[in-house]
Amino acid sequence: MDSVMLTVIGILVGILVFGIKSGIGCGFSNISTRVILAVGGSYFLLALLFGSVIDKINLEAFEKFYSMGMGIHIFVSLLLIMTGIYTQKKWNSGKDVSRHTFLAISIPCPVCLAALAASCLLLSESLNLSGIKVGFLIGFAFFISVVASSFVFRFGKVRFGKTPETMGSAMMLIGFYYLLGALLIPAYIQTKSMNLVSTAAGETEIIPLMALGVIVFAGFFLERIRRHDL
């Protein structure tokens, strides 16, 4: 399989992942079909926007910009965690706030915007297509992914009796995943740049274990908060 095909497959997988992320919020919240279509449409329009300017952006400049975004990455992860807690606490107290809190997981966040821009840039360079054509293709794929996954999760919510509390749990899980990425990616890049020898592997392998420990502890702590034990 050549590199172009691998790039296209990687982009499609990335689109599916971010589409499912948005679909979780749309599917488990109590919003209308019109709002779901609007969320999917926002990804489509943003992809068109990125596609229209992608010819003026090179990969090196984008990599420098992305390397500066870890602070935003951490902010998004904390926002998802706190919004997930808030959604669950309000639902358990008899109030449904999912019509508002779903925005934290469903609308294009800075991480999603970076994924959109990267998808347009990589696909444009791989297939040698114009930016606007690439933007249309990426936007259409995002639209289908968001809308289709939203209706799948909505069906699952009705079929299995799920509630917006499930959306809160998903928010916290994704927030922890983002936080793990923000902890590990800089450490991994630093390790690779230092060209550490194999004898130092024992020192670097403790990083993911520490991060995992932090996530497990945080999950236990947040669960106690949700159940009003603290």
Rosetta constraint file for C-alpha pairs under 8 A:
AtomPair CA 1 CA 5 HARMONIC 6.54 0.50
AtomPair CA 1 CA 6 HARMONIC 6.99 0.50
AtomPair CA 2 CA 6 HARMONIC 6.48 0.50
AtomPair CA 3 CA 7 HARMONIC 6.10 0.50
AtomPair CA 4 CA 8 HARMONIC 6.28 0.50
AtomPair CA 4 CA 126 HARMONIC 5.71 0.50
AtomPair CA 4 CA 127 HARMONIC 7.40 0.50
AtomPair CA 5 CA 9 HARMONIC 6.14 0.50
AtomPair CA 6 CA 10 HARMONIC 6.03 0.50
AtomPair CA 7 CA 11 HARMONIC 6.18 0.50
AtomPair CA 7 CA 122 HARMONIC 7.52 0.50
AtomPair CA 7 CA 123 HARMONIC 7.45 0.50
AtomPair CA 7 CA 126 HARMONIC 7.36 0.50
AtomPair CA 8 CA 12 HARMONIC 6.20 0.50
AtomPair CA 8 CA 123 HARMONIC 6.83 0.50
AtomPair CA 9 CA 13 HARMONIC 6.17 0.50
AtomPair CA 10 CA 14 HARMONIC 6.18 0.50
AtomPair CA 11 CA 15 HARMONIC 6.16 0.50
AtomPair CA 11 CA 119 HARMONIC 5.90 0.50
AtomPair CA 11 CA 123 HARMONIC 7.79 0.50
AtomPair CA 12 CA 16 HARMONIC 6.15 0.50
AtomPair CA 12 CA 141 HARMONIC 7.87 0.50
AtomPair CA 13 CA 17 HARMONIC 6.22 0.50
AtomPair CA 14 CA 18 HARMONIC 6.33 0.50
AtomPair CA 14 CA 115 HARMONIC 7.64 0.50
AtomPair CA 15 CA 19 HARMONIC 5.86 0.50
AtomPair CA 15 CA 141 HARMONIC 7.08 0.50
AtomPair CA 15 CA 142 HARMONIC 5.92 0.50
AtomPair CA 15 CA 145 HARMONIC 7.21 0.50
AtomPair CA 16 CA 20 HARMONIC 6.03 0.50
AtomPair CA 16 CA 142 HARMONIC 7.43 0.50
AtomPair CA 16 CA 145 HARMONIC 5.81 0.50
AtomPair CA 17 CA 21 HARMONIC 6.28 0.50
AtomPair CA 18 CA 22 HARMONIC 6.39 0.50
AtomPair CA 18 CA 112 HARMONIC 6.87 0.50
AtomPair CA 18 CA 146 HARMONIC 7.96 0.50
AtomPair CA 19 CA 23 HARMONIC 5.99 0.50
AtomPair CA 19 CA 142 HARMONIC 6.07 0.50
AtomPair CA 19 CA 143 HARMONIC 7.82 0.50
AtomPair CA 19 CA 145 HARMONIC 4.81 0.50
AtomPair CA 19 CA 146 HARMONIC 4.31 0.50
AtomPair CA 19 CA 149 HARMONIC 6.99 0.50
AtomPair CA 20 CA 24 HARMONIC 6.07 0.50
AtomPair CA 20 CA 145 HARMONIC 6.78 0.50
AtomPair CA 20 CA 146 HARMONIC 6.21 0.50
AtomPair CA 20 CA 149 HARMONIC 5.57 0.50
AtomPair CA 20 CA 150 HARMONIC 7.53 0.50
AtomPair CA 21 CA 25 HARMONIC 7.08 0.50
AtomPair CA 21 CA 105 HARMONIC 6.74 0.50
AtomPair CA 21 CA 106 HARMONIC 6.74 0.50
AtomPair CA 22 CA 26 HARMONIC 6.40 0.50
AtomPair CA 22 CA 105 HARMONIC 5.87 0.50
AtomPair CA 22 CA 106 HARMONIC 3.82 0.50
AtomPair CA 22 CA 107 HARMONIC 6.79 0.50
AtomPair CA 22 CA 146 HARMONIC 6.00 0.50
AtomPair CA 22 CA 150 HARMONIC 7.51 0.50
AtomPair CA 23 CA 27 HARMONIC 5.61 0.50
AtomPair CA 23 CA 106 HARMONIC 6.79 0.50
AtomPair CA 23 CA 145 HARMONIC 7.91 0.50
AtomPair CA 23 CA 146 HARMONIC 5.17 0.50
AtomPair CA 23 CA 147 HARMONIC 6.74 0.50
AtomPair CA 23 CA 148 HARMONIC 7.65 0.50
AtomPair CA 23 CA 149 HARMONIC 4.88 0.50
AtomPair CA 23 CA 150 HARMONIC 3.95 0.50
AtomPair CA 23 CA 151 HARMONIC 7.67 0.50
AtomPair CA 23 CA 153 HARMONIC 6.97 0.50
AtomPair CA 24 CA 28 HARMONIC 5.98 0.50
AtomPair CA 24 CA 105 HARMONIC 7.82 0.50
AtomPair CA 24 CA 106 HARMONIC 7.53 0.50
AtomPair CA 24 CA 149 HARMONIC 7.34 0.50
AtomPair CA 24 CA 150 HARMONIC 6.29 0.50
AtomPair CA 24 CA 153 HARMONIC 6.33 0.50
AtomPair CA 24 CA 167 HARMONIC 6.66 0.50
AtomPair CA 24 CA 170 HARMONIC 7.57 0.50
AtomPair CA 25 CA 29 HARMONIC 5.94 0.50
AtomPair CA 25 CA 102 HARMONIC 4.85 0.50
AtomPair CA 25 CA 103 HARMONIC 7.34 0.50
AtomPair CA 25 CA 105 HARMONIC 5.75 0.50
AtomPair CA 25 CA 106 HARMONIC 5.35 0.50
AtomPair CA 25 CA 150 HARMONIC 7.69 0.50
AtomPair CA 25 CA 167 HARMONIC 6.15 0.50
AtomPair CA 26 CA 30 HARMONIC 7.78 0.50
AtomPair CA 26 CA 31 HARMONIC 6.90 0.50
AtomPair CA 26 CA 36 HARMONIC 6.13 0.50
AtomPair CA 26 CA 102 HARMONIC 6.57 0.50
AtomPair CA 26 CA 106 HARMONIC 6.53 0.50
AtomPair CA 26 CA 150 HARMONIC 5.41 0.50
AtomPair CA 26 CA 154 HARMONIC 7.83 0.50
AtomPair CA 27 CA 149 HARMONIC 7.52 0.50
AtomPair CA 27 CA 150 HARMONIC 4.35 0.50
AtomPair CA 27 CA 151 HARMONIC 6.01 0.50
AtomPair CA 27 CA 152 HARMONIC 7.23 0.50
AtomPair CA 27 CA 153 HARMONIC 4.68 0.50
AtomPair CA 27 CA 154 HARMONIC 4.22 0.50
AtomPair CA 27 CA 155 HARMONIC 7.91 0.50
AtomPair CA 27 CA 157 HARMONIC 7.48 0.50
AtomPair CA 28 CA 153 HARMONIC 6.42 0.50
AtomPair CA 28 CA 154 HARMONIC 5.91 0.50
AtomPair CA 28 CA 157 HARMONIC 6.30 0.50
AtomPair CA 28 CA 162 HARMONIC 7.59 0.50
AtomPair CA 28 CA 163 HARMONIC 6.55 0.50
AtomPair CA 28 CA 164 HARMONIC 5.47 0.50
AtomPair CA 28 CA 166 HARMONIC 7.07 0.50
AtomPair CA 28 CA 167 HARMONIC 5.69 0.50
AtomPair CA 29 CA 98 HARMONIC 4.96 0.50
AtomPair CA 29 CA 99 HARMONIC 5.98 0.50
AtomPair CA 29 CA 102 HARMONIC 6.37 0.50
AtomPair CA 29 CA 163 HARMONIC 7.81 0.50
AtomPair CA 29 CA 164 HARMONIC 5.53 0.50
AtomPair CA 29 CA 167 HARMONIC 7.14 0.50
AtomPair CA 30 CA 98 HARMONIC 6.34 0.50
AtomPair CA 30 CA 99 HARMONIC 5.72 0.50
AtomPair CA 30 CA 164 HARMONIC 7.77 0.50
AtomPair CA 31 CA 35 HARMONIC 6.43 0.50
AtomPair CA 31 CA 36 HARMONIC 7.38 0.50
AtomPair CA 31 CA 99 HARMONIC 5.77 0.50
AtomPair CA 32 CA 36 HARMONIC 6.63 0.50
AtomPair CA 33 CA 37 HARMONIC 6.29 0.50
AtomPair CA 34 CA 38 HARMONIC 6.18 0.50
AtomPair CA 35 CA 39 HARMONIC 6.23 0.50
AtomPair CA 36 CA 40 HARMONIC 6.34 0.50
AtomPair CA 36 CA 147 HARMONIC 6.45 0.50
AtomPair CA 36 CA 150 HARMONIC 7.27 0.50
AtomPair CA 37 CA 41 HARMONIC 5.93 0.50
AtomPair CA 37 CA 147 HARMONIC 6.52 0.50
AtomPair CA 38 CA 42 HARMONIC 6.15 0.50
AtomPair CA 39 CA 43 HARMONIC 6.83 0.50
AtomPair CA 39 CA 106 HARMONIC 7.22 0.50
AtomPair CA 39 CA 107 HARMONIC 6.33 0.50
AtomPair CA 39 CA 146 HARMONIC 7.79 0.50
AtomPair CA 40 CA 44 HARMONIC 6.55 0.50
AtomPair CA 40 CA 142 HARMONIC 6.98 0.50
AtomPair CA 40 CA 143 HARMONIC 4.48 0.50
AtomPair CA 40 CA 144 HARMONIC 7.43 0.50
AtomPair CA 40 CA 146 HARMONIC 5.54 0.50
AtomPair CA 40 CA 147 HARMONIC 6.00 0.50
AtomPair CA 41 CA 45 HARMONIC 6.17 0.50
AtomPair CA 41 CA 143 HARMONIC 6.14 0.50
AtomPair CA 42 CA 46 HARMONIC 6.12 0.50
AtomPair CA 42 CA 107 HARMONIC 7.90 0.50
AtomPair CA 42 CA 108 HARMONIC 7.75 0.50
AtomPair CA 43 CA 47 HARMONIC 6.09 0.50
AtomPair CA 43 CA 108 HARMONIC 6.87 0.50
AtomPair CA 43 CA 139 HARMONIC 6.01 0.50
AtomPair CA 43 CA 142 HARMONIC 6.25 0.50
AtomPair CA 43 CA 143 HARMONIC 6.37 0.50
AtomPair CA 44 CA 48 HARMONIC 6.35 0.50
AtomPair CA 44 CA 135 HARMONIC 7.99 0.50
AtomPair CA 44 CA 136 HARMONIC 7.27 0.50
AtomPair CA 44 CA 138 HARMONIC 7.48 0.50
AtomPair CA 44 CA 139 HARMONIC 3.76 0.50
AtomPair CA 44 CA 140 HARMONIC 5.91 0.50
AtomPair CA 44 CA 142 HARMONIC 6.53 0.50
AtomPair CA 44 CA 143 HARMONIC 5.84 0.50
AtomPair CA 45 CA 49 HARMONIC 6.22 0.50
AtomPair CA 45 CA 139 HARMONIC 6.78 0.50
AtomPair CA 46 CA 50 HARMONIC 6.17 0.50
AtomPair CA 46 CA 116 HARMONIC 7.85 0.50
AtomPair CA 46 CA 139 HARMONIC 7.35 0.50
AtomPair CA 47 CA 51 HARMONIC 5.94 0.50
AtomPair CA 47 CA 116 HARMONIC 6.17 0.50
AtomPair CA 47 CA 117 HARMONIC 7.41 0.50
AtomPair CA 47 CA 120 HARMONIC 7.37 0.50
AtomPair CA 47 CA 135 HARMONIC 4.80 0.50
AtomPair CA 47 CA 136 HARMONIC 6.80 0.50
AtomPair CA 47 CA 138 HARMONIC 6.20 0.50
AtomPair CA 47 CA 139 HARMONIC 4.81 0.50
AtomPair CA 48 CA 52 HARMONIC 6.11 0.50
AtomPair CA 48 CA 132 HARMONIC 6.21 0.50
AtomPair CA 48 CA 134 HARMONIC 7.96 0.50
AtomPair CA 48 CA 135 HARMONIC 4.29 0.50
AtomPair CA 48 CA 136 HARMONIC 5.62 0.50
AtomPair CA 48 CA 139 HARMONIC 6.46 0.50
AtomPair CA 49 CA 53 HARMONIC 6.76 0.50
AtomPair CA 49 CA 135 HARMONIC 7.14 0.50
AtomPair CA 50 CA 54 HARMONIC 5.74 0.50
AtomPair CA 50 CA 116 HARMONIC 7.51 0.50
AtomPair CA 50 CA 117 HARMONIC 5.93 0.50
AtomPair CA 50 CA 120 HARMONIC 6.96 0.50
AtomPair CA 50 CA 131 HARMONIC 7.92 0.50
AtomPair CA 50 CA 135 HARMONIC 6.49 0.50
AtomPair CA 51 CA 55 HARMONIC 7.68 0.50
AtomPair CA 51 CA 117 HARMONIC 7.88 0.50
AtomPair CA 51 CA 120 HARMONIC 5.99 0.50
AtomPair CA 51 CA 121 HARMONIC 7.89 0.50
AtomPair CA 51 CA 131 HARMONIC 4.33 0.50
AtomPair CA 51 CA 132 HARMONIC 4.81 0.50
AtomPair CA 51 CA 133 HARMONIC 7.30 0.50
AtomPair CA 51 CA 134 HARMONIC 5.97 0.50
AtomPair CA 51 CA 135 HARMONIC 4.07 0.50
AtomPair CA 51 CA 136 HARMONIC 7.54 0.50
AtomPair CA 52 CA 131 HARMONIC 5.33 0.50
AtomPair CA 52 CA 132 HARMONIC 4.99 0.50
AtomPair CA 52 CA 135 HARMONIC 7.05 0.50
AtomPair CA 53 CA 57 HARMONIC 7.14 0.50
AtomPair CA 53 CA 131 HARMONIC 6.97 0.50
AtomPair CA 54 CA 58 HARMONIC 7.89 0.50
AtomPair CA 54 CA 117 HARMONIC 7.76 0.50
AtomPair CA 54 CA 120 HARMONIC 6.98 0.50
AtomPair CA 54 CA 121 HARMONIC 6.10 0.50
AtomPair CA 54 CA 131 HARMONIC 5.74 0.50
AtomPair CA 55 CA 130 HARMONIC 7.73 0.50
AtomPair CA 55 CA 131 HARMONIC 6.05 0.50
AtomPair CA 57 CA 61 HARMONIC 6.89 0.50
AtomPair CA 57 CA 62 HARMONIC 7.14 0.50
AtomPair CA 57 CA 121 HARMONIC 7.93 0.50
AtomPair CA 58 CA 62 HARMONIC 6.45 0.50
AtomPair CA 58 CA 121 HARMONIC 7.87 0.50
AtomPair CA 59 CA 63 HARMONIC 6.16 0.50
AtomPair CA 59 CA 121 HARMONIC 7.25 0.50
AtomPair CA 60 CA 64 HARMONIC 6.41 0.50
AtomPair CA 61 CA 65 HARMONIC 6.32 0.50
AtomPair CA 62 CA 66 HARMONIC 6.09 0.50
AtomPair CA 62 CA 118 HARMONIC 7.93 0.50
AtomPair CA 63 CA 67 HARMONIC 6.12 0.50
AtomPair CA 64 CA 68 HARMONIC 6.72 0.50
AtomPair CA 65 CA 69 HARMONIC 6.90 0.50
AtomPair CA 66 CA 70 HARMONIC 7.84 0.50
AtomPair CA 66 CA 114 HARMONIC 7.39 0.50
AtomPair CA 69 CA 73 HARMONIC 6.21 0.50
AtomPair CA 70 CA 74 HARMONIC 6.23 0.50
AtomPair CA 70 CA 182 HARMONIC 6.12 0.50
AtomPair CA 71 CA 75 HARMONIC 6.27 0.50
AtomPair CA 72 CA 76 HARMONIC 6.16 0.50
AtomPair CA 72 CA 110 HARMONIC 7.09 0.50
AtomPair CA 73 CA 77 HARMONIC 6.36 0.50
AtomPair CA 73 CA 110 HARMONIC 7.57 0.50
AtomPair CA 73 CA 111 HARMONIC 6.61 0.50
AtomPair CA 73 CA 178 HARMONIC 6.84 0.50
AtomPair CA 73 CA 179 HARMONIC 7.46 0.50
AtomPair CA 73 CA 182 HARMONIC 6.43 0.50
AtomPair CA 74 CA 78 HARMONIC 6.24 0.50
AtomPair CA 74 CA 178 HARMONIC 7.09 0.50
AtomPair CA 74 CA 179 HARMONIC 5.83 0.50
AtomPair CA 74 CA 182 HARMONIC 6.23 0.50
AtomPair CA 75 CA 79 HARMONIC 6.08 0.50
AtomPair CA 76 CA 80 HARMONIC 6.20 0.50
AtomPair CA 76 CA 109 HARMONIC 7.48 0.50
AtomPair CA 76 CA 110 HARMONIC 7.78 0.50
AtomPair CA 76 CA 111 HARMONIC 7.92 0.50
AtomPair CA 76 CA 175 HARMONIC 7.32 0.50
AtomPair CA 76 CA 178 HARMONIC 7.72 0.50
AtomPair CA 77 CA 81 HARMONIC 6.31 0.50
AtomPair CA 77 CA 174 HARMONIC 7.40 0.50
AtomPair CA 77 CA 175 HARMONIC 4.08 0.50
AtomPair CA 77 CA 176 HARMONIC 6.50 0.50
AtomPair CA 77 CA 177 HARMONIC 7.74 0.50
AtomPair CA 77 CA 178 HARMONIC 5.27 0.50
AtomPair CA 77 CA 179 HARMONIC 5.50 0.50
AtomPair CA 78 CA 82 HARMONIC 6.09 0.50
AtomPair CA 78 CA 175 HARMONIC 6.29 0.50
AtomPair CA 78 CA 179 HARMONIC 7.63 0.50
AtomPair CA 79 CA 83 HARMONIC 5.93 0.50
AtomPair CA 79 CA 104 HARMONIC 7.30 0.50
AtomPair CA 79 CA 175 HARMONIC 7.54 0.50
AtomPair CA 80 CA 84 HARMONIC 5.94 0.50
AtomPair CA 80 CA 104 HARMONIC 6.31 0.50
AtomPair CA 80 CA 105 HARMONIC 6.76 0.50
AtomPair CA 80 CA 171 HARMONIC 5.24 0.50
AtomPair CA 80 CA 172 HARMONIC 5.97 0.50
AtomPair CA 80 CA 174 HARMONIC 7.29 0.50
AtomPair CA 80 CA 175 HARMONIC 5.07 0.50
AtomPair CA 81 CA 85 HARMONIC 6.34 0.50
AtomPair CA 81 CA 171 HARMONIC 5.98 0.50
AtomPair CA 81 CA 172 HARMONIC 4.25 0.50
AtomPair CA 81 CA 173 HARMONIC 7.61 0.50
AtomPair CA 81 CA 174 HARMONIC 7.94 0.50
AtomPair CA 81 CA 175 HARMONIC 5.19 0.50
AtomPair CA 81 CA 176 HARMONIC 7.22 0.50
AtomPair CA 82 CA 86 HARMONIC 6.18 0.50
AtomPair CA 82 CA 172 HARMONIC 7.52 0.50
AtomPair CA 83 CA 87 HARMONIC 6.05 0.50
AtomPair CA 83 CA 101 HARMONIC 6.53 0.50
AtomPair CA 83 CA 104 HARMONIC 7.18 0.50
AtomPair CA 83 CA 168 HARMONIC 7.25 0.50
AtomPair CA 83 CA 171 HARMONIC 7.27 0.50
AtomPair CA 83 CA 172 HARMONIC 7.98 0.50
AtomPair CA 84 CA 88 HARMONIC 6.29 0.50
AtomPair CA 84 CA 167 HARMONIC 7.20 0.50
AtomPair CA 84 CA 168 HARMONIC 3.84 0.50
AtomPair CA 84 CA 169 HARMONIC 6.16 0.50
AtomPair CA 84 CA 170 HARMONIC 7.48 0.50
AtomPair CA 84 CA 171 HARMONIC 5.01 0.50
AtomPair CA 84 CA 172 HARMONIC 5.41 0.50
AtomPair CA 85 CA 89 HARMONIC 6.12 0.50
AtomPair CA 85 CA 168 HARMONIC 6.28 0.50
AtomPair CA 85 CA 169 HARMONIC 7.81 0.50
AtomPair CA 85 CA 172 HARMONIC 7.31 0.50
AtomPair CA 85 CA 222 HARMONIC 7.49 0.50
AtomPair CA 85 CA 226 HARMONIC 6.72 0.50
AtomPair CA 86 CA 90 HARMONIC 6.09 0.50
AtomPair CA 86 CA 168 HARMONIC 7.75 0.50
AtomPair CA 87 CA 91 HARMONIC 6.16 0.50
AtomPair CA 87 CA 96 HARMONIC 7.56 0.50
AtomPair CA 87 CA 97 HARMONIC 6.23 0.50
AtomPair CA 87 CA 98 HARMONIC 6.55 0.50
AtomPair CA 87 CA 101 HARMONIC 6.81 0.50
AtomPair CA 87 CA 164 HARMONIC 7.32 0.50
AtomPair CA 87 CA 165 HARMONIC 6.62 0.50
AtomPair CA 87 CA 167 HARMONIC 7.93 0.50
AtomPair CA 87 CA 168 HARMONIC 5.50 0.50
AtomPair CA 88 CA 92 HARMONIC 6.11 0.50
AtomPair CA 88 CA 164 HARMONIC 7.41 0.50
AtomPair CA 88 CA 165 HARMONIC 4.90 0.50
AtomPair CA 88 CA 168 HARMONIC 5.52 0.50
AtomPair CA 88 CA 169 HARMONIC 7.66 0.50
AtomPair CA 88 CA 226 HARMONIC 7.02 0.50
AtomPair CA 89 CA 93 HARMONIC 6.26 0.50
AtomPair CA 89 CA 226 HARMONIC 6.00 0.50
AtomPair CA 90 CA 94 HARMONIC 6.38 0.50
AtomPair CA 90 CA 95 HARMONIC 5.13 0.50
AtomPair CA 90 CA 96 HARMONIC 6.42 0.50
AtomPair CA 90 CA 97 HARMONIC 6.86 0.50
AtomPair CA 91 CA 95 HARMONIC 4.91 0.50
AtomPair CA 91 CA 96 HARMONIC 5.25 0.50
AtomPair CA 91 CA 97 HARMONIC 7.34 0.50
AtomPair CA 91 CA 164 HARMONIC 7.19 0.50
AtomPair CA 91 CA 165 HARMONIC 6.44 0.50
AtomPair CA 96 CA 164 HARMONIC 7.39 0.50
AtomPair CA 97 CA 101 HARMONIC 6.18 0.50
AtomPair CA 98 CA 102 HARMONIC 5.45 0.50
AtomPair CA 98 CA 164 HARMONIC 6.14 0.50
AtomPair CA 99 CA 103 HARMONIC 7.97 0.50
AtomPair CA 101 CA 105 HARMONIC 7.86 0.50
AtomPair CA 102 CA 106 HARMONIC 5.97 0.50
AtomPair CA 102 CA 167 HARMONIC 7.89 0.50
AtomPair CA 103 CA 107 HARMONIC 5.32 0.50
AtomPair CA 104 CA 109 HARMONIC 7.87 0.50
AtomPair CA 105 CA 109 HARMONIC 7.88 0.50
AtomPair CA 105 CA 171 HARMONIC 6.68 0.50
AtomPair CA 108 CA 112 HARMONIC 5.38 0.50
AtomPair CA 108 CA 113 HARMONIC 6.17 0.50
AtomPair CA 109 CA 113 HARMONIC 6.15 0.50
AtomPair CA 110 CA 114 HARMONIC 6.15 0.50
AtomPair CA 111 CA 115 HARMONIC 6.31 0.50
AtomPair CA 112 CA 116 HARMONIC 6.15 0.50
AtomPair CA 113 CA 117 HARMONIC 6.19 0.50
AtomPair CA 114 CA 118 HARMONIC 6.01 0.50
AtomPair CA 115 CA 119 HARMONIC 5.96 0.50
AtomPair CA 116 CA 120 HARMONIC 6.27 0.50
AtomPair CA 116 CA 138 HARMONIC 7.65 0.50
AtomPair CA 117 CA 121 HARMONIC 6.11 0.50
AtomPair CA 118 CA 122 HARMONIC 5.96 0.50
AtomPair CA 119 CA 123 HARMONIC 5.92 0.50
AtomPair CA 119 CA 138 HARMONIC 7.18 0.50
AtomPair CA 120 CA 124 HARMONIC 5.94 0.50
AtomPair CA 120 CA 131 HARMONIC 7.37 0.50
AtomPair CA 120 CA 134 HARMONIC 5.90 0.50
AtomPair CA 120 CA 135 HARMONIC 6.06 0.50
AtomPair CA 120 CA 138 HARMONIC 6.72 0.50
AtomPair CA 121 CA 125 HARMONIC 6.33 0.50
AtomPair CA 122 CA 126 HARMONIC 6.02 0.50
AtomPair CA 123 CA 127 HARMONIC 5.87 0.50
AtomPair CA 123 CA 128 HARMONIC 7.73 0.50
AtomPair CA 123 CA 129 HARMONIC 7.88 0.50
AtomPair CA 123 CA 134 HARMONIC 6.74 0.50
AtomPair CA 124 CA 128 HARMONIC 5.30 0.50
AtomPair CA 124 CA 129 HARMONIC 5.26 0.50
AtomPair CA 124 CA 130 HARMONIC 6.67 0.50
AtomPair CA 124 CA 131 HARMONIC 6.37 0.50
AtomPair CA 124 CA 134 HARMONIC 6.07 0.50
AtomPair CA 125 CA 129 HARMONIC 7.48 0.50
AtomPair CA 129 CA 133 HARMONIC 6.55 0.50
AtomPair CA 129 CA 134 HARMONIC 6.42 0.50
AtomPair CA 130 CA 134 HARMONIC 6.35 0.50
AtomPair CA 131 CA 135 HARMONIC 6.03 0.50
AtomPair CA 132 CA 136 HARMONIC 6.16 0.50
AtomPair CA 133 CA 137 HARMONIC 6.29 0.50
AtomPair CA 134 CA 138 HARMONIC 6.07 0.50
AtomPair CA 135 CA 139 HARMONIC 5.79 0.50
AtomPair CA 136 CA 140 HARMONIC 5.95 0.50
AtomPair CA 137 CA 141 HARMONIC 6.19 0.50
AtomPair CA 138 CA 142 HARMONIC 6.17 0.50
AtomPair CA 139 CA 143 HARMONIC 6.06 0.50
AtomPair CA 140 CA 144 HARMONIC 6.20 0.50
AtomPair CA 141 CA 145 HARMONIC 6.08 0.50
AtomPair CA 142 CA 146 HARMONIC 6.02 0.50
AtomPair CA 143 CA 147 HARMONIC 6.08 0.50
AtomPair CA 144 CA 148 HARMONIC 5.73 0.50
AtomPair CA 145 CA 149 HARMONIC 5.96 0.50
AtomPair CA 146 CA 150 HARMONIC 6.04 0.50
AtomPair CA 147 CA 151 HARMONIC 6.44 0.50
AtomPair CA 148 CA 152 HARMONIC 6.29 0.50
AtomPair CA 149 CA 153 HARMONIC 6.12 0.50
AtomPair CA 150 CA 154 HARMONIC 6.06 0.50
AtomPair CA 151 CA 155 HARMONIC 6.03 0.50
AtomPair CA 152 CA 156 HARMONIC 6.27 0.50
AtomPair CA 153 CA 157 HARMONIC 6.02 0.50
AtomPair CA 154 CA 158 HARMONIC 6.40 0.50
AtomPair CA 155 CA 159 HARMONIC 5.91 0.50
AtomPair CA 156 CA 160 HARMONIC 5.73 0.50
AtomPair CA 156 CA 161 HARMONIC 7.73 0.50
AtomPair CA 156 CA 162 HARMONIC 7.40 0.50
AtomPair CA 157 CA 161 HARMONIC 5.45 0.50
AtomPair CA 157 CA 162 HARMONIC 4.45 0.50
AtomPair CA 157 CA 163 HARMONIC 6.65 0.50
AtomPair CA 158 CA 162 HARMONIC 6.63 0.50
AtomPair CA 162 CA 166 HARMONIC 6.48 0.50
AtomPair CA 163 CA 167 HARMONIC 7.46 0.50
AtomPair CA 164 CA 168 HARMONIC 6.54 0.50
AtomPair CA 165 CA 169 HARMONIC 6.44 0.50
AtomPair CA 166 CA 170 HARMONIC 6.27 0.50
AtomPair CA 167 CA 171 HARMONIC 6.12 0.50
AtomPair CA 168 CA 172 HARMONIC 6.40 0.50
AtomPair CA 169 CA 173 HARMONIC 6.23 0.50
AtomPair CA 170 CA 174 HARMONIC 6.08 0.50
AtomPair CA 171 CA 175 HARMONIC 5.96 0.50
AtomPair CA 172 CA 176 HARMONIC 6.13 0.50
AtomPair CA 173 CA 177 HARMONIC 6.29 0.50
AtomPair CA 174 CA 178 HARMONIC 6.18 0.50
AtomPair CA 175 CA 179 HARMONIC 6.11 0.50
AtomPair CA 176 CA 180 HARMONIC 6.02 0.50
AtomPair CA 176 CA 215 HARMONIC 6.52 0.50
AtomPair CA 177 CA 181 HARMONIC 6.28 0.50
AtomPair CA 178 CA 182 HARMONIC 6.25 0.50
AtomPair CA 179 CA 183 HARMONIC 6.26 0.50
AtomPair CA 180 CA 184 HARMONIC 6.09 0.50
AtomPair CA 180 CA 211 HARMONIC 6.39 0.50
AtomPair CA 180 CA 212 HARMONIC 7.77 0.50
AtomPair CA 180 CA 215 HARMONIC 7.79 0.50
AtomPair CA 181 CA 185 HARMONIC 5.64 0.50
AtomPair CA 182 CA 186 HARMONIC 6.99 0.50
AtomPair CA 183 CA 187 HARMONIC 6.98 0.50
AtomPair CA 183 CA 211 HARMONIC 7.03 0.50
AtomPair CA 184 CA 188 HARMONIC 5.96 0.50
AtomPair CA 184 CA 207 HARMONIC 7.23 0.50
AtomPair CA 184 CA 208 HARMONIC 6.78 0.50
AtomPair CA 184 CA 211 HARMONIC 7.67 0.50
AtomPair CA 185 CA 189 HARMONIC 6.11 0.50
AtomPair CA 186 CA 190 HARMONIC 6.07 0.50
AtomPair CA 187 CA 191 HARMONIC 6.09 0.50
AtomPair CA 187 CA 207 HARMONIC 7.80 0.50
AtomPair CA 188 CA 192 HARMONIC 6.18 0.50
AtomPair CA 189 CA 193 HARMONIC 6.09 0.50
AtomPair CA 190 CA 194 HARMONIC 6.18 0.50
AtomPair CA 191 CA 195 HARMONIC 6.47 0.50
AtomPair CA 191 CA 196 HARMONIC 6.29 0.50
AtomPair CA 191 CA 204 HARMONIC 7.65 0.50
AtomPair CA 192 CA 196 HARMONIC 6.93 0.50
AtomPair CA 196 CA 200 HARMONIC 6.31 0.50
AtomPair CA 196 CA 201 HARMONIC 7.67 0.50
AtomPair CA 197 CA 201 HARMONIC 7.20 0.50
AtomPair CA 200 CA 204 HARMONIC 6.77 0.50
AtomPair CA 201 CA 205 HARMONIC 6.01 0.50
AtomPair CA 202 CA 206 HARMONIC 6.92 0.50
AtomPair CA 203 CA 207 HARMONIC 7.86 0.50
AtomPair CA 205 CA 209 HARMONIC 7.13 0.50
AtomPair CA 206 CA 210 HARMONIC 6.08 0.50
AtomPair CA 207 CA 211 HARMONIC 6.25 0.50
AtomPair CA 208 CA 212 HARMONIC 6.01 0.50
AtomPair CA 209 CA 213 HARMONIC 6.14 0.50
AtomPair CA 210 CA 214 HARMONIC 6.26 0.50
AtomPair CA 211 CA 215 HARMONIC 6.33 0.50
AtomPair CA 212 CA 216 HARMONIC 6.19 0.50
AtomPair CA 213 CA 217 HARMONIC 6.13 0.50
AtomPair CA 214 CA 218 HARMONIC 6.00 0.50
AtomPair CA 215 CA 219 HARMONIC 6.00 0.50
AtomPair CA 216 CA 220 HARMONIC 6.29 0.50
AtomPair CA 217 CA 221 HARMONIC 6.14 0.50
AtomPair CA 218 CA 222 HARMONIC 6.02 0.50
AtomPair CA 219 CA 223 HARMONIC 6.09 0.50
AtomPair CA 220 CA 224 HARMONIC 6.42 0.50
AtomPair CA 221 CA 225 HARMONIC 6.49 0.50
AtomPair CA 222 CA 226 HARMONIC 6.20 0.50
AtomPair CA 223 CA 227 HARMONIC 6.34 0.50
AtomPair CA 224 CA 228 HARMONIC 6.25 0.50
AtomPair CA 224 CA 229 HARMONIC 5.26 0.50
AtomPair CA 224 CA 230 HARMONIC 6.31 0.50
AtomPair CA 225 CA 229 HARMONIC 6.05 0.50
AtomPair CA 225 CA 230 HARMONIC 5.69 0.50
